[in-house]
Amino acid sequence: MIKFSFNINPIKKISISVQLFINYLFLFVLLILVLVLTFVIASYSIKNHYDVDLTNINESIDTYGPKKAFQIHKLPKGSYIEILDSRLTVINQYKSIHNIGYTYPQANFNKLALNYTLGYELHYSTEKDTINLIYISDYSEVENVKFFKRLYIYILIFFIISVLVVLLIYAKLTSRTLVRPIKKILEGVKTISEGDYSSRINYKSKNELGYLIKSINQMSEKIQHEIDLREKSEEKRKKLLLDISHDLKTPLTNILGYSETLRYGNELEEDLRNKYLDIIISNSKKANNLIQDLFELSHMENNNCDIKLEEHDFSEFIREILVDYIPELDENHIDCCFDIPDKEIIIKMNSQKLERAINNIIDNSIKYSEKNAFLKLRLEDSNNEAVLTIEDNGVGIPCELAECIFDPFVRADNSRNSKTGGTGLGLAISKEIIKIHGGGIELDTSYKDGCRFVITLPKTDSA
């Protein structure tokens, strides 16, 4: 069963509910702005309809004449401009109800001059000694209806277009914050569901969708990691079966061959018969050792090995092991150097199992030693650990095998086992035994003159 645990940092981000509220608020503000803008445009249009700009109209009349001035200042229909001389006689006009030469009675002119509500504007030109009379006509009801009808149509069109633009902006904003990441999630989930667990959803979001994307990516990564481990485990299993078959094939072939020779070779001499029997016994022991080592390694790897740990002096324990190796080291002309502290180093251990783990390493150093070989062993008391270093100047182990040298049947030289009688499981068993003791073992790759193994074991609280 695959279990997933996701650790997503609770960074303060905008939630979807808050994001939607912000979007709605943004939409509301935009609509208010559209209404305000529509009102401003309508008000401006109405003001321009009723307000006539008479600024500088006197200068326009003096400069361009009444007709041009009328057009420049866009006077409403029914208005007119007259130019009067000092005797109040019309000397020039545009759209006036009076012809040129008409003279205003003084009383009527005074009435116009004193009452501006009638729509008349009087401007005196001192340079030409003339009077510019401008009459501003009110818009008729028909013209007002036409104006407001046009204004209504224009304002409606402007409002509709503005609302559409606002909705488009809102849709873009919502798409960027919600719709787009959802589409990305769906695309990523579809790809992952099709078996591509190396796929990742590449999208950053500041709300719950961002957490969801991160969770999906972590889940995909976990599944891919589990698949890789399963494939690697399957490859190891196949290799292990192949190695077991290979290592059992040679002794079993020898046993079968020499057994058949003994069975059908009635004329064999006694010495030759005994030689063949010795070969059969030797190969039987090899096969049996391999099976026993596989059984023991399997039990330890599956935590089925019940080992009782007791407190012992690790320094004295190492001395007892080394004493048994002195004759063998002398016989193989191997120089040795042992550095064991006099003080006690108390650890919890199973003497039989731990002795086998250390013996496997020392045995390898002796088996694969060459001329002028040496073996160094140093025990140190390092804080809460006991550190045992075993080094030699043998053929060594390539750096590329440093990580897998403790795997079953991994050898620096595949030809060694046939010569030394090993099962190829010694280092794997040593690692599992030390692991059961709560310690660790590693190959020091910085050491180039042979092999250096460093074993660390935890000391007891009383040590």
C-alpha positions as CSV (number, residue, x, y, z in Angstrom):
1,M,0.0,0.0,0.0
2,I,1.3,3.4,-0.9
3,K,0.8,6.1,1.7
4,F,1.1,9.8,0.9
5,S,1.9,12.6,3.3
6,F,2.0,16.2,2.0
7,N,3.7,19.0,3.8
8,I,2.5,22.2,2.4
9,N,3.6,25.3,4.1
10,P,0.6,27.4,5.2
11,I,1.8,30.6,3.5
12,K,-0.7,33.4,3.8
13,K,-2.4,33.6,0.4
14,I,-5.7,34.8,-1.0
15,S,-8.4,32.2,-0.6
16,I,-10.9,31.5,-3.4
17,S,-13.8,33.1,-1.4
18,V,-11.8,36.2,-0.8
19,Q,-10.6,36.3,-4.5
20,L,-14.3,36.0,-5.6
21,F,-15.3,38.8,-3.3
22,I,-12.4,41.0,-4.7
23,N,-13.6,40.2,-8.2
24,Y,-17.2,41.0,-7.4
25,L,-16.1,44.2,-5.7
26,F,-13.9,45.1,-8.7
27,L,-16.9,44.5,-11.0
28,F,-19.1,46.6,-8.8
29,V,-16.6,49.5,-8.9
30,L,-16.3,49.3,-12.7
31,L,-20.1,49.3,-13.1
32,I,-20.3,52.4,-10.8
33,L,-17.6,54.1,-12.8
34,V,-19.6,53.3,-16.0
35,L,-22.8,54.8,-14.5
36,V,-20.9,57.9,-13.3
37,L,-19.2,58.3,-16.7
38,T,-22.6,57.9,-18.5
39,F,-24.2,60.5,-16.2
40,V,-21.3,62.9,-16.8
41,I,-21.5,62.5,-20.6
42,A,-25.3,63.0,-20.5
43,S,-25.0,66.1,-18.3
44,Y,-22.3,67.6,-20.4
45,S,-24.4,67.0,-23.6
46,I,-27.5,68.6,-22.1
47,K,-25.5,71.5,-20.8
48,N,-24.0,72.0,-24.2
49,H,-27.5,71.8,-25.8
50,Y,-28.9,74.6,-23.7
51,D,-25.9,76.7,-22.9
52,V,-24.8,79.0,-25.7
53,D,-21.1,80.0,-25.6
54,L,-21.1,83.8,-26.1
55,T,-17.6,84.2,-25.0
56,N,-15.7,86.6,-27.4
57,I,-18.7,86.7,-29.7
58,N,-18.4,90.5,-29.9
59,E,-14.8,90.1,-31.2
60,S,-16.0,87.5,-33.7
61,I,-18.7,89.8,-35.0
62,D,-16.2,92.7,-35.4
63,T,-13.7,90.4,-37.0
64,Y,-15.7,88.0,-39.2
65,G,-19.1,89.7,-39.4
66,P,-22.5,88.4,-38.1
67,K,-22.8,85.3,-40.4
68,K,-19.4,83.8,-39.6
69,A,-19.8,84.7,-35.9
70,F,-23.2,82.9,-35.9
71,Q,-21.7,79.8,-37.2
72,I,-18.6,79.9,-35.0
73,H,-20.7,80.1,-31.8
74,K,-23.3,77.7,-33.1
75,L,-26.3,79.8,-32.1
76,P,-29.6,77.9,-32.0
77,K,-32.3,78.0,-34.6
78,G,-34.4,81.2,-34.5
79,S,-31.5,83.3,-33.2
80,Y,-30.0,86.2,-35.1
81,I,-27.3,88.9,-35.0
82,E,-27.7,92.6,-35.9
83,I,-25.2,95.4,-36.1
84,L,-26.6,98.8,-35.2
85,D,-25.1,102.2,-35.6
86,S,-25.3,105.0,-33.1
87,R,-28.7,106.0,-34.3
88,L,-30.0,102.4,-33.6
89,T,-30.3,101.6,-37.3
90,V,-29.5,98.1,-38.6
91,I,-26.5,98.3,-40.8
92,N,-25.8,94.6,-41.0
93,Q,-27.6,91.4,-39.9
94,Y,-27.8,87.7,-40.2
95,K,-31.1,85.8,-40.0
96,S,-32.7,88.8,-38.4
97,I,-36.4,89.6,-38.5
98,H,-35.4,93.2,-39.4
99,N,-34.1,94.3,-42.7
100,I,-31.0,96.5,-43.1
101,G,-32.0,100.1,-42.5
102,Y,-34.5,99.3,-39.8
103,T,-34.3,101.8,-36.9
104,Y,-35.2,100.7,-33.4
105,P,-37.4,103.1,-31.5
106,Q,-35.6,104.4,-28.5
107,A,-38.2,103.1,-26.0
108,N,-38.1,99.6,-27.5
109,F,-34.3,99.5,-27.5
110,N,-34.2,100.7,-23.9
111,K,-36.5,97.8,-23.0
112,L,-34.2,95.3,-24.7
113,A,-31.2,96.8,-23.0
114,L,-32.7,96.7,-19.5
115,N,-34.4,93.2,-19.7
116,Y,-32.0,90.3,-20.5
117,T,-34.7,87.7,-19.9
118,L,-36.1,88.3,-23.4
119,G,-33.1,86.6,-24.9
120,Y,-31.3,89.7,-26.2
121,E,-27.6,90.3,-25.7
122,L,-26.1,93.8,-26.4
123,H,-22.4,94.4,-26.9
124,Y,-20.9,97.9,-27.6
125,S,-18.0,98.2,-29.9
126,T,-16.0,101.3,-29.0
127,E,-13.7,101.0,-31.9
128,K,-16.4,101.0,-34.6
129,D,-19.0,102.9,-32.5
130,T,-21.6,100.3,-33.2
131,I,-23.8,98.0,-31.2
132,N,-23.9,94.3,-31.7
133,L,-27.3,92.9,-30.9
134,I,-27.6,89.1,-30.4
135,Y,-30.9,87.4,-30.0
136,I,-30.8,83.8,-28.5
137,S,-33.8,81.8,-29.3
138,D,-35.0,79.0,-27.0
139,Y,-35.1,75.4,-28.5
140,S,-38.5,74.4,-29.6
141,E,-40.2,71.4,-28.1
142,V,-39.8,69.4,-31.3
143,E,-36.0,70.1,-31.4
144,N,-35.8,69.1,-27.7
145,V,-37.5,65.8,-28.4
146,K,-35.2,65.1,-31.2
147,F,-32.1,66.0,-29.1
148,F,-33.1,63.8,-26.2
149,K,-34.0,60.9,-28.5
150,R,-30.5,61.1,-30.1
151,L,-28.9,61.5,-26.7
152,Y,-30.8,58.5,-25.3
153,I,-29.6,56.3,-28.2
154,Y,-26.0,57.5,-27.9
155,I,-26.0,57.1,-24.1
156,L,-27.6,53.6,-24.4
157,I,-25.0,52.5,-27.0
158,F,-22.2,53.9,-24.8
159,F,-23.6,52.2,-21.7
160,I,-23.9,48.8,-23.4
161,I,-20.4,48.9,-24.9
162,S,-19.0,50.0,-21.5
163,V,-20.8,47.2,-19.7
164,L,-19.5,44.6,-22.2
165,V,-15.9,46.0,-21.8
166,V,-16.3,45.7,-18.0
167,L,-17.6,42.1,-18.3
168,L,-14.7,41.3,-20.6
169,I,-12.3,42.6,-18.0
170,Y,-14.0,40.7,-15.2
171,A,-14.0,37.5,-17.3
172,K,-10.3,37.9,-17.9
173,L,-9.6,38.5,-14.3
174,T,-11.7,35.5,-13.2
175,S,-10.1,33.3,-15.9
176,R,-6.6,34.3,-14.7
177,T,-7.4,33.5,-11.0
178,L,-9.8,30.6,-11.3
179,V,-10.6,29.1,-14.7
180,R,-7.0,28.9,-16.1
181,P,-5.6,27.0,-13.1
182,I,-8.5,24.6,-13.1
183,K,-7.8,23.9,-16.8
184,K,-4.2,23.3,-16.0
185,I,-5.1,21.0,-13.2
186,L,-7.4,19.0,-15.4
187,E,-4.8,18.7,-18.1
188,G,-2.2,17.6,-15.5
189,V,-4.5,15.1,-13.9
190,K,-5.4,13.6,-17.3
191,T,-1.7,13.2,-18.2
192,I,-1.0,11.6,-14.8
193,S,-4.0,9.3,-15.0
194,E,-2.7,8.0,-18.4
195,G,0.5,6.8,-16.5
196,D,2.9,9.6,-17.0
197,Y,3.9,10.1,-13.4
198,S,6.9,12.2,-14.3
199,S,4.5,14.9,-15.5
200,R,4.2,18.0,-13.3
201,I,1.6,20.8,-13.3
202,N,3.6,24.0,-13.9
203,Y,1.3,26.7,-12.7
204,K,1.5,29.1,-9.7
205,S,-1.7,30.2,-8.0
206,K,-2.1,32.2,-4.8
207,N,-5.2,30.4,-3.5
208,E,-6.4,26.9,-2.6
209,L,-5.9,25.8,-6.2
210,G,-2.1,26.5,-5.7
211,Y,-2.2,24.0,-2.7
212,L,-4.1,21.5,-4.8
213,I,-1.6,21.8,-7.7
214,K,1.3,21.3,-5.2
215,S,-0.5,18.3,-3.7
216,I,-1.1,16.7,-7.1
217,N,2.6,17.2,-8.0
218,Q,3.8,15.7,-4.7
219,M,1.4,12.7,-5.2
220,S,2.7,12.2,-8.7
221,E,6.3,12.4,-7.4
222,K,5.6,9.9,-4.6
223,I,4.0,7.5,-7.1
224,Q,6.9,7.8,-9.5
225,H,9.3,7.3,-6.6
226,E,7.4,4.1,-5.5
227,I,7.4,2.8,-9.1
228,D,11.2,3.5,-9.4
229,L,11.7,1.7,-6.1
230,R,9.6,-1.2,-7.2
231,E,11.4,-1.5,-10.5
232,K,14.7,-1.3,-8.7
233,S,13.6,-3.9,-6.2
234,E,12.4,-6.2,-9.1
235,E,15.8,-5.8,-10.8
236,K,17.6,-6.7,-7.6
237,R,15.3,-9.7,-7.1
238,K,16.1,-10.9,-10.6
239,K,19.8,-10.3,-10.1
240,L,19.7,-12.1,-6.8
241,L,18.0,-15.1,-8.4
242,L,20.6,-15.1,-11.2
243,D,23.5,-14.9,-8.7
244,I,22.1,-17.6,-6.5
245,S,21.6,-19.8,-9.6
246,H,25.1,-19.1,-10.7
247,D,26.7,-19.7,-7.3
248,L,24.8,-22.9,-6.8
249,K,25.4,-24.2,-10.3
250,T,29.1,-24.8,-9.9
251,P,29.1,-26.8,-6.7
252,L,26.0,-28.8,-7.7
253,T,27.6,-29.5,-11.2
254,N,30.7,-30.8,-9.5
255,I,28.7,-32.9,-7.0
256,L,26.7,-34.4,-9.9
257,G,29.7,-35.0,-12.1
258,Y,31.9,-36.7,-9.5
259,S,29.0,-38.6,-8.1
260,E,28.3,-40.1,-11.5
261,T,32.0,-40.9,-11.9
262,L,32.0,-42.7,-8.6
263,R,28.7,-44.5,-9.5
264,Y,29.8,-45.9,-12.8
265,G,33.6,-45.9,-12.3
266,N,34.0,-49.4,-10.8
267,E,37.8,-49.6,-11.6
268,L,38.7,-46.3,-9.8
269,E,41.6,-46.6,-7.4
270,E,41.0,-46.0,-3.7
271,D,43.0,-42.7,-3.6
272,L,41.2,-41.3,-6.6
273,R,37.9,-42.3,-5.2
274,N,38.7,-40.6,-1.9
275,K,39.8,-37.5,-3.8
276,Y,36.5,-37.4,-5.7
277,L,34.6,-37.8,-2.4
278,D,36.5,-34.9,-0.9
279,I,35.6,-32.7,-3.8
280,I,31.9,-33.7,-3.4
281,I,32.1,-32.9,0.3
282,S,33.8,-29.6,-0.3
283,N,31.2,-28.5,-2.9
284,S,28.4,-29.7,-0.7
285,K,29.7,-27.5,2.1
286,K,29.9,-24.5,-0.3
287,A,26.3,-25.0,-1.4
288,N,25.2,-25.5,2.2
289,N,27.0,-22.3,3.4
290,L,25.4,-20.3,0.6
291,I,21.9,-21.6,1.6
292,Q,22.6,-20.9,5.3
293,D,23.8,-17.4,4.6
294,L,20.8,-16.6,2.4
295,F,18.5,-17.9,5.1
296,E,20.1,-15.8,7.8
297,L,20.3,-12.7,5.6
298,S,16.6,-13.1,4.6
299,H,15.6,-13.4,8.3
300,M,17.5,-10.3,9.3
301,E,16.2,-8.2,6.4
302,N,12.6,-9.2,7.2
303,N,13.1,-8.4,10.9
304,N,12.4,-12.1,11.7
305,C,15.7,-12.5,13.6
306,D,15.2,-12.2,17.4
307,I,18.6,-11.2,18.8
308,K,19.1,-10.6,22.4
309,L,21.5,-7.7,23.2
310,E,23.5,-7.4,26.4
311,E,26.0,-4.9,27.7
312,H,29.6,-5.8,27.1
313,D,33.0,-4.1,27.1
314,F,33.6,-3.6,23.4
315,S,37.4,-3.0,23.9
316,E,37.8,-6.4,25.5
317,F,35.5,-8.0,23.0
318,I,37.8,-6.8,20.1
319,R,40.9,-8.0,21.9
320,E,39.5,-11.5,22.2
321,I,38.7,-11.6,18.5
322,L,42.2,-10.4,17.5
323,V,43.9,-13.0,19.7
324,D,42.3,-15.8,17.7
325,Y,43.5,-14.2,14.4
326,I,47.2,-13.9,15.4
327,P,48.3,-17.3,14.2
328,E,46.5,-16.9,10.9
329,L,48.0,-13.4,10.4
330,D,51.5,-14.8,11.1
331,E,50.9,-17.7,8.8
332,N,50.0,-15.4,5.9
333,H,52.9,-13.0,6.7
334,I,50.6,-10.1,7.3
335,D,51.8,-7.2,9.5
336,C,49.3,-6.0,11.9
337,C,48.8,-2.9,14.0
338,F,46.1,-2.8,16.7
339,D,45.1,0.3,18.6
340,I,42.6,-0.6,21.3
341,P,42.1,1.7,24.3
342,D,42.6,0.4,27.8
343,K,39.4,1.9,29.1
344,E,36.0,0.2,28.9
345,I,33.7,1.1,26.1
346,I,30.3,-0.4,27.0
347,I,27.8,-1.2,24.3
348,K,24.8,-3.4,23.9
349,M,25.5,-6.3,21.6
350,N,25.0,-10.0,20.7
351,S,28.6,-11.3,21.0
352,Q,28.0,-14.2,18.5
353,K,26.4,-12.1,15.8
354,L,28.7,-9.1,16.2
355,E,31.8,-11.3,16.1
356,R,30.6,-12.8,12.8
357,A,30.1,-9.3,11.3
358,I,33.6,-8.2,12.3
359,N,35.1,-11.6,11.3
360,N,33.6,-11.2,7.8
361,I,35.6,-8.0,7.2
362,I,38.8,-9.3,8.7
363,D,38.5,-12.5,6.7
364,N,38.1,-10.5,3.5
365,S,41.3,-8.5,4.3
366,I,43.2,-11.8,4.8
367,K,41.8,-13.6,1.8
368,Y,42.4,-10.8,-0.6
369,S,45.8,-9.7,0.8
370,E,49.0,-9.6,-1.4
371,K,52.7,-9.6,-0.6
372,N,53.8,-7.2,2.1
373,A,50.3,-6.9,3.3
374,F,49.2,-5.3,6.6
375,L,46.1,-5.0,8.6
376,K,45.3,-2.1,10.9
377,L,42.5,-2.0,13.4
378,R,41.7,1.0,15.6
379,L,39.0,1.5,18.2
380,E,38.0,5.0,19.3
381,D,35.6,6.4,21.9
382,S,33.8,9.2,20.1
383,N,31.2,11.0,22.2
384,N,28.2,8.7,22.2
385,E,29.6,6.2,19.7
386,A,32.3,3.5,19.5
387,V,34.1,3.8,16.2
388,L,36.0,0.7,14.8
389,T,38.2,1.2,11.8
390,I,39.6,-1.8,9.8
391,E,41.9,-1.1,6.9
392,D,44.3,-3.1,4.7
393,N,46.5,-2.6,1.7
394,G,44.9,-5.2,-0.5
395,V,43.4,-4.9,-4.0
396,G,40.7,-2.5,-2.8
397,I,37.2,-1.8,-4.0
398,P,36.4,0.6,-6.9
399,C,34.6,3.9,-5.9
400,E,31.7,3.1,-8.2
401,L,30.9,0.0,-6.0
402,A,31.1,1.9,-2.7
403,E,27.3,2.3,-2.4
404,C,26.3,-1.2,-3.5
405,I,29.2,-3.2,-2.0
406,F,27.0,-4.2,0.9
407,D,24.3,-5.6,-1.4
408,P,24.1,-9.4,-1.8
409,F,26.5,-11.0,-4.4
410,V,28.2,-7.7,-5.2
411,R,31.9,-8.2,-5.5
412,A,34.8,-6.1,-6.5
413,D,36.2,-9.0,-8.5
414,N,33.7,-11.6,-9.7
415,S,36.5,-14.2,-9.9
416,R,37.3,-14.0,-6.2
417,N,34.6,-16.4,-4.9
418,S,35.7,-19.3,-7.0
419,K,39.2,-19.0,-5.5
420,T,38.3,-18.1,-1.9
421,G,35.2,-20.1,-1.3
422,G,33.1,-17.1,-0.2
423,T,29.4,-16.9,-0.8
424,G,29.3,-13.2,-1.7
425,L,27.0,-12.4,1.2
426,G,29.6,-11.6,3.9
427,L,29.4,-7.8,3.8
428,A,25.6,-7.9,3.3
429,I,25.3,-10.0,6.5
430,S,27.8,-7.8,8.4
431,K,25.7,-4.7,7.5
432,E,22.5,-6.2,8.7
433,I,24.0,-7.4,12.0
434,I,25.5,-3.9,12.7
435,K,22.1,-2.4,11.7
436,I,20.4,-4.6,14.2
437,H,22.8,-3.2,16.8
438,G,21.7,0.3,16.0
439,G,25.0,1.1,14.2
440,G,26.3,1.7,10.7
441,I,29.1,0.6,8.4
442,E,30.6,2.3,5.4
443,L,33.5,2.1,3.0
444,D,35.9,5.0,3.2
445,T,36.3,6.0,-0.5
446,S,39.0,8.6,0.4
447,Y,41.3,5.7,1.3
448,K,43.2,4.6,-1.9
449,D,45.7,2.0,-0.6
450,G,43.3,-0.8,-0.1
451,C,40.0,-1.0,1.9
452,R,39.0,0.9,4.9
453,F,35.7,0.0,6.7
454,V,34.4,2.3,9.4
455,I,31.9,0.8,11.9
456,T,30.0,2.9,14.4
457,L,28.0,1.5,17.3
458,P,26.0,3.4,19.9
459,K,27.3,3.3,23.5
460,T,25.0,2.6,26.4
461,D,23.9,5.4,28.7
462,S,26.1,4.0,31.5
463,A,29.2,4.1,29.3
